Amino acid sequence: MKKVGWSSILVAAMLFAVAVIAEAQQPKKIPRIGYLVGGDPTTESTRSKGIQLALRELGYIEGQNIATEYRYAEGRSDRQPELAAELVRLKVDIIVTAGGGIIQAAKNATNTIPIVMAGSPNDPVEAGLVESLARPGGNVTGLTNLTRELGGKRLELLKEAVPKLARVAVLYETATGSGAIELKEVQTAARALKLTIQSWEVRAADGFEKVFAALNKQHPDGLYVISGPLMFNNQKRIAAFALKSRLPSMYSTREAVDAGGLLYYGGTSRTATSVSHITWTES
């Protein structure tokens, strides 16, 4: 049996939405996709290239019979509403987006243009994106990861990797919406694992150095990073700090491990768990 990847499922949802609209359009009009994400072109390249390849396999080639308007918030949640509104003004046929806060920004910008989620860490019903999983209603469809529900498991795996783990620093950004929710789950799991959690909110890119300086003084035993546009856009910076501080770190995306992080646990088309080649020595 051939395995169906997330890109194929996502593209199927995209093409269905575009096809419905295309029936009422002029035959020679090229459908336009609005691509709206929280990262930058580099950090989002894996996702965007995957979508492009899947479209090409189905005969849809960029610049020939389909066009894409790319908009990147570059880790700044304050840019999301305006970028979403800009795509609406351009009258794109469909908006593809990923991440809890930015999906909400797209939904706030339009209730008529179809929105396809390319992965959301939130429960879409709980977040108010759809009415129910069986009957979504509205203009939002696509895929969700529900990765925030894996917070307890991530903490457990970090504890297994570092048996002497006692105090864990947690980096999060409240602007993503799901950050505070996952933080509560991690705090609950920490009590069962008899761990102490020190939570650190980062609101902007210039806030990392202040947090890093504080962590260097407190010397936690591990670092847990809750995913979000700001964290994703600065994952190399975070991983570099963890390495320099010899701080075992846990993430929710493979890209963080590729950037130099120690561990990640989350959904992926290849494997659910990954460990980098990096090791550390206890002092």
C-alpha positions as CSV (number, residue, x, y, z in Angstrom):
1,M,0.0,0.0,0.0
2,K,1.4,3.4,-1.0
3,K,1.9,5.8,1.9
4,V,0.1,9.1,1.4
5,G,2.1,12.1,2.7
6,W,0.7,15.2,4.3
7,S,1.6,17.3,1.3
8,S,-0.6,15.2,-0.9
9,I,-3.5,15.4,1.5
10,L,-3.1,19.2,1.8
11,V,-2.8,19.7,-2.0
12,A,-6.0,17.7,-2.5
13,A,-7.8,20.0,-0.2
14,M,-6.3,23.0,-1.9
15,L,-7.2,21.8,-5.4
16,F,-10.8,21.0,-4.4
17,A,-11.3,24.5,-3.1
18,V,-9.7,26.1,-6.2
19,A,-11.8,23.8,-8.5
20,V,-15.0,24.9,-7.0
21,I,-14.1,28.6,-7.5
22,A,-12.7,28.0,-11.0
23,E,-16.1,26.8,-12.3
24,A,-17.4,30.3,-12.0
25,Q,-14.3,32.1,-13.5
26,Q,-13.1,32.8,-17.0
27,P,-11.4,29.8,-18.6
28,K,-8.1,31.6,-19.1
29,K,-7.7,33.0,-15.6
30,I,-4.8,31.4,-13.6
31,P,-5.9,30.5,-10.1
32,R,-3.9,32.4,-7.4
33,I,-2.9,30.9,-4.1
34,G,-2.2,33.1,-1.1
35,Y,0.6,31.6,1.0
36,L,0.6,33.0,4.5
37,V,3.0,31.8,7.2
38,G,4.6,33.1,10.4
39,G,8.2,32.3,9.5
40,D,10.6,33.6,6.7
41,P,11.4,32.1,3.3
42,T,14.3,30.1,4.7
43,T,12.6,28.5,7.7
44,E,9.4,27.8,5.6
45,S,11.2,26.4,2.6
46,T,10.6,22.7,3.4
47,R,6.8,23.2,3.6
48,S,6.6,25.5,0.6
49,K,8.8,23.3,-1.6
50,G,6.7,20.2,-0.6
51,I,3.5,21.9,-1.7
52,Q,5.1,23.0,-5.0
53,L,6.4,19.5,-5.8
54,A,3.0,18.0,-5.0
55,L,1.2,20.5,-7.2
56,R,3.7,19.8,-10.0
57,E,3.0,16.1,-9.8
58,L,-0.6,16.9,-10.4
59,G,0.2,19.1,-13.4
60,Y,0.0,22.5,-11.7
61,I,3.2,24.5,-12.5
62,E,4.0,27.8,-10.9
63,G,3.8,30.6,-13.5
64,Q,2.0,28.5,-16.1
65,N,-1.3,27.4,-14.8
66,I,-1.1,28.5,-11.2
67,A,0.4,31.5,-9.3
68,T,1.3,32.0,-5.7
69,E,1.4,35.2,-3.6
70,Y,3.9,34.6,-0.7
71,R,3.6,36.5,2.5
72,Y,5.9,35.9,5.5
73,A,5.3,37.4,9.0
74,E,9.0,36.6,9.9
75,G,8.2,35.8,13.5
76,R,6.2,39.0,14.1
77,S,2.7,38.3,15.2
78,D,1.8,42.0,14.8
79,R,2.3,41.7,11.0
80,Q,-0.1,38.8,10.6
81,P,-3.5,40.7,10.4
82,E,-2.1,43.1,7.7
83,L,-0.6,40.4,5.6
84,A,-3.8,38.4,5.7
85,A,-5.8,41.6,4.7
86,E,-3.3,42.2,1.9
87,L,-4.0,38.8,0.4
88,V,-7.8,39.4,0.6
89,R,-7.3,42.7,-1.2
90,L,-5.4,40.9,-3.9
91,K,-8.5,38.6,-4.3
92,V,-6.6,35.4,-4.2
93,D,-8.6,32.3,-4.8
94,I,-7.5,30.4,-1.7
95,I,-5.3,31.1,1.4
96,V,-2.9,28.4,2.6
97,T,-1.6,29.0,6.1
98,A,-0.1,27.3,9.1
99,G,0.1,28.0,12.8
100,G,-2.6,28.8,15.4
101,G,-2.4,32.6,15.5
102,I,-1.9,33.2,11.8
103,I,-4.8,30.9,10.8
104,Q,-7.0,33.0,13.1
105,A,-5.7,36.2,11.4
106,A,-6.7,34.8,8.0
107,K,-10.1,33.8,9.3
108,N,-10.6,37.3,10.7
109,A,-9.7,38.8,7.3
110,T,-12.3,36.9,5.2
111,N,-15.3,34.6,5.6
112,T,-15.6,33.9,1.9
113,I,-12.1,33.0,0.5
114,P,-11.4,29.3,1.3
115,I,-8.6,28.9,4.0
116,V,-6.6,25.6,4.0
117,M,-4.6,24.9,7.2
118,A,-1.3,23.3,6.5
119,G,-0.9,22.3,10.1
120,S,-2.2,23.9,13.3
121,P,-1.1,23.1,16.8
122,N,-4.5,23.9,18.2
123,D,-7.8,21.9,18.3
124,P,-9.6,23.8,15.5
125,V,-13.0,23.4,17.3
126,E,-11.6,24.7,20.6
127,A,-9.8,27.6,18.8
128,G,-13.1,28.6,17.1
129,L,-11.8,27.9,13.6
130,V,-14.5,25.4,12.8
131,E,-17.9,24.5,14.3
132,S,-17.1,20.8,14.5
133,L,-14.8,18.2,12.9
134,A,-17.7,16.4,11.3
135,R,-19.3,19.6,10.0
136,P,-16.7,22.4,10.0
137,G,-19.0,25.0,8.4
138,G,-17.5,28.4,7.4
139,N,-14.5,28.7,5.0
140,V,-11.7,26.8,7.0
141,T,-10.5,23.3,6.2
142,G,-7.2,21.4,6.1
143,L,-4.9,19.6,8.5
144,T,-4.1,20.0,12.2
145,N,-1.2,18.6,14.2
146,L,-2.6,18.9,17.8
147,T,1.1,18.8,18.8
148,R,0.5,20.8,22.0
149,E,-1.2,17.7,23.4
150,L,2.2,16.0,23.3
151,G,3.8,18.4,25.8
152,G,3.7,15.9,28.6
153,K,5.3,13.3,26.5
154,R,8.1,15.6,25.4
155,L,8.9,16.5,29.0
156,E,8.9,12.8,29.9
157,L,11.4,12.0,27.1
158,L,13.6,14.9,28.2
159,K,13.6,13.4,31.7
160,E,14.5,10.0,30.3
161,A,17.4,11.5,28.3
162,V,18.6,13.5,31.3
163,P,18.0,11.3,34.5
164,K,19.3,14.0,36.9
165,L,16.8,16.6,35.4
166,A,15.2,18.6,38.2
167,R,14.7,22.2,36.9
168,V,13.4,22.9,33.4
169,A,13.3,26.3,31.7
170,V,10.4,26.7,29.3
171,L,10.5,29.3,26.5
172,Y,7.1,30.3,25.0
173,E,5.3,33.2,23.3
174,T,1.8,34.0,24.3
175,A,1.0,35.7,21.0
176,T,0.6,32.3,19.3
177,G,-2.4,31.4,21.4
178,S,-1.4,27.8,21.9
179,G,1.8,28.7,23.8
180,A,0.0,29.4,27.1
181,I,-2.1,26.2,26.6
182,E,0.9,24.0,26.1
183,L,2.6,25.6,29.1
184,K,-0.2,24.6,31.4
185,E,0.1,21.0,30.1
186,V,3.8,21.0,30.7
187,Q,3.3,22.3,34.2
188,T,0.8,19.6,34.9
189,A,3.2,16.9,33.6
190,A,6.0,18.4,35.6
191,R,4.2,17.8,38.9
192,A,3.8,14.1,38.1
193,L,7.5,13.9,37.1
194,K,8.5,15.9,40.2
195,L,10.2,18.6,38.1
196,T,10.3,22.3,38.7
197,I,9.3,24.5,35.8
198,Q,10.6,28.0,35.2
199,S,8.6,29.7,32.4
200,W,10.0,32.5,30.3
201,E,7.9,34.5,27.9
202,V,9.5,36.0,24.9
203,R,7.5,38.6,23.1
204,A,9.9,39.8,20.4
205,A,13.2,38.8,18.8
206,D,15.1,41.4,20.9
207,G,13.9,39.7,24.1
208,F,16.0,36.5,23.7
209,E,19.3,37.9,25.0
210,K,17.7,39.1,28.3
211,V,16.2,35.7,28.8
212,F,19.4,33.9,27.9
213,A,21.3,36.1,30.4
214,A,18.9,35.2,33.2
215,L,19.1,31.5,32.3
216,N,22.9,31.7,32.5
217,K,22.6,32.9,36.1
218,Q,19.9,30.4,37.2
219,H,21.5,27.3,35.5
220,P,18.5,25.1,34.8
221,D,19.0,21.4,34.0
222,G,17.1,21.5,30.7
223,L,15.4,23.7,28.2
224,Y,11.9,23.1,26.7
225,V,10.9,25.3,23.8
226,I,7.2,25.6,23.0
227,S,6.7,26.1,19.2
228,G,5.5,29.3,17.7
229,P,6.4,31.7,14.8
230,L,8.9,33.6,16.9
231,M,10.6,30.4,18.3
232,F,10.6,28.8,14.8
233,N,12.2,31.9,13.3
234,N,14.9,32.0,16.0
235,Q,15.5,28.3,16.4
236,K,19.2,28.5,15.3
237,R,19.7,31.2,17.9
238,I,18.1,29.2,20.6
239,A,19.9,26.0,19.7
240,A,23.2,27.8,19.7
241,F,22.5,29.2,23.2
242,A,21.6,25.7,24.4
243,L,24.8,24.3,23.0
244,K,27.0,27.0,24.4
245,S,25.4,26.6,27.8
246,R,25.6,22.8,27.6
247,L,21.8,22.8,28.2
248,P,19.9,19.7,27.0
249,S,16.9,21.0,24.9
250,M,13.6,19.7,23.7
251,Y,11.5,20.9,20.7
252,S,8.4,20.0,18.7
253,T,9.9,20.2,15.2
254,R,12.6,18.4,13.3
255,E,13.9,21.7,12.0
256,A,15.0,22.6,15.5
257,V,17.2,19.5,15.7
258,D,18.6,20.2,12.3
259,A,19.5,23.6,13.6
260,G,21.5,22.0,16.5
261,G,18.9,21.2,19.1
262,L,19.2,17.9,21.1
263,L,15.7,16.4,21.0
264,Y,12.3,16.8,19.3
265,Y,9.1,14.9,19.5
266,G,6.3,15.7,17.1
267,G,4.5,14.9,13.9
268,T,6.5,14.4,10.7
269,S,6.2,12.4,7.5
270,R,9.3,10.4,8.3
271,T,9.5,9.7,12.0
272,A,7.9,10.8,15.2
273,T,11.0,11.2,17.3
274,S,14.5,12.4,16.5
275,V,17.7,12.9,18.4
276,S,20.5,15.0,17.1
277,H,24.2,13.9,17.0
278,I,25.0,16.3,19.8
279,T,26.1,15.0,23.2
280,W,26.9,16.7,26.4
281,T,29.0,15.9,29.5
282,E,27.7,16.5,33.0
283,S,29.9,18.7,35.1
